[in-house]
Amino acid sequence: MDTTAETGQKFNYLFGLINLVAVFCIVWLLWYIFMNPNAVMKLYTPMYGFSLVVGFLAAIVFLNNVADGIHFRKHWDGSNGEY
């Protein structure tokens, strides 16, 4: 990928690799603290996937109730619901 034509600077993949490693380490540490069955919090259960789906659907219902459905309805004039 050569970005010298648009910005005049060469793209550096090293920062992306450093970011990937840092995010991986943070996620691994958080998993170890909260989800590992042999660690401190022990929040992992066999129903973990089900609880993710329930949490996702609950967030959709909550946003629909709080925002009065503004993000989920289509207006007759073709707009996307923004006022």
C-alpha positions as a Markdown table, in Angstrom:
| # | Residue | x | y | z |
|---|---|---|---|---|
| 1 | Met | 0.0 | 0.0 | 0.0 |
| 2 | Asp | 1.6 | 3.2 | -1.2 |
| 3 | Thr | 0.1 | 6.4 | 0.3 |
| 4 | Thr | 2.9 | 8.7 | -0.8 |
| 5 | Ala | 0.8 | 10.1 | -3.6 |
| 6 | Glu | -2.0 | 11.2 | -1.3 |
| 7 | Thr | -0.3 | 12.4 | 1.8 |
| 8 | Gly | 3.4 | 12.6 | 1.0 |
| 9 | Gln | 4.2 | 10.2 | 3.9 |
| 10 | Lys | 4.9 | 6.4 | 3.7 |
| 11 | Phe | 2.4 | 4.2 | 5.6 |
| 12 | Asn | 4.0 | 2.5 | 8.6 |
| 13 | Tyr | 2.7 | -0.9 | 9.5 |
| 14 | Leu | 4.6 | -1.1 | 12.7 |
| 15 | Phe | 2.1 | 1.1 | 14.6 |
| 16 | Gly | -0.7 | -1.2 | 13.4 |
| 17 | Leu | 1.2 | -4.2 | 14.7 |
| 18 | Ile | 1.9 | -2.6 | 18.0 |
| 19 | Asn | -1.8 | -1.7 | 18.3 |
| 20 | Leu | -2.8 | -5.3 | 17.5 |
| 21 | Val | -0.5 | -6.7 | 20.2 |
| 22 | Ala | -1.6 | -4.1 | 22.8 |
| 23 | Val | -5.3 | -4.8 | 22.2 |
| 24 | Phe | -4.7 | -8.5 | 22.3 |
| 25 | Cys | -2.9 | -8.2 | 25.6 |
| 26 | Ile | -5.6 | -6.0 | 27.1 |
| 27 | Val | -8.4 | -8.4 | 25.9 |
| 28 | Trp | -6.5 | -11.4 | 27.2 |
| 29 | Leu | -6.0 | -9.8 | 30.6 |
| 30 | Leu | -9.6 | -8.8 | 30.9 |
| 31 | Trp | -10.7 | -12.3 | 29.9 |
| 32 | Tyr | -8.4 | -13.7 | 32.6 |
| 33 | Ile | -9.8 | -11.5 | 35.2 |
| 34 | Phe | -13.5 | -11.8 | 34.4 |
| 35 | Met | -14.1 | -14.9 | 32.4 |
| 36 | Asn | -11.5 | -17.6 | 33.4 |
| 37 | Pro | -13.2 | -20.3 | 35.5 |
| 38 | Asn | -10.1 | -20.6 | 37.7 |
| 39 | Ala | -9.4 | -16.8 | 38.2 |
| 40 | Val | -10.8 | -14.1 | 40.4 |
| 41 | Met | -14.3 | -13.3 | 39.1 |
| 42 | Lys | -15.4 | -16.6 | 37.4 |
| 43 | Leu | -18.1 | -15.0 | 35.3 |
| 44 | Tyr | -18.0 | -17.6 | 32.5 |
| 45 | Thr | -20.9 | -20.0 | 32.4 |
| 46 | Pro | -22.0 | -22.5 | 29.8 |
| 47 | Met | -24.9 | -20.1 | 29.0 |
| 48 | Tyr | -22.5 | -17.3 | 28.2 |
| 49 | Gly | -23.5 | -17.1 | 24.5 |
| 50 | Phe | -27.1 | -17.1 | 25.5 |
| 51 | Ser | -26.5 | -14.2 | 27.9 |
| 52 | Leu | -24.7 | -12.2 | 25.2 |
| 53 | Val | -27.8 | -12.6 | 22.9 |
| 54 | Val | -30.1 | -11.6 | 25.7 |
| 55 | Gly | -28.0 | -8.6 | 26.6 |
| 56 | Phe | -27.9 | -7.5 | 22.9 |
| 57 | Leu | -31.7 | -7.8 | 22.5 |
| 58 | Ala | -32.2 | -6.0 | 25.8 |
| 59 | Ala | -30.0 | -3.2 | 24.6 |
| 60 | Ile | -32.1 | -2.9 | 21.4 |
| 61 | Val | -35.4 | -2.8 | 23.4 |
| 62 | Phe | -33.9 | -0.3 | 25.8 |
| 63 | Leu | -32.7 | 2.0 | 23.0 |
| 64 | Asn | -36.1 | 1.7 | 21.3 |
| 65 | Asn | -37.9 | 2.7 | 24.4 |
| 66 | Val | -35.6 | 5.5 | 25.4 |
| 67 | Ala | -35.2 | 7.0 | 21.9 |
| 68 | Asp | -38.9 | 6.5 | 21.2 |
| 69 | Gly | -38.0 | 4.3 | 18.2 |
| 70 | Ile | -36.3 | 7.1 | 16.3 |
| 71 | His | -33.5 | 4.8 | 15.0 |
| 72 | Phe | -35.8 | 2.0 | 13.9 |
| 73 | Arg | -38.6 | 3.7 | 11.9 |
| 74 | Lys | -38.6 | 4.9 | 8.4 |
| 75 | His | -40.3 | 8.1 | 7.6 |
| 76 | Trp | -42.7 | 8.4 | 4.7 |
| 77 | Asp | -40.7 | 11.2 | 3.1 |
| 78 | Gly | -37.7 | 8.9 | 2.7 |
| 79 | Ser | -35.6 | 10.4 | 5.5 |
| 80 | Asn | -33.8 | 8.1 | 8.0 |
| 81 | Gly | -35.5 | 9.5 | 11.1 |
| 82 | Glu | -33.3 | 12.5 | 11.9 |
| 83 | Tyr | -35.1 | 15.6 | 12.9 |
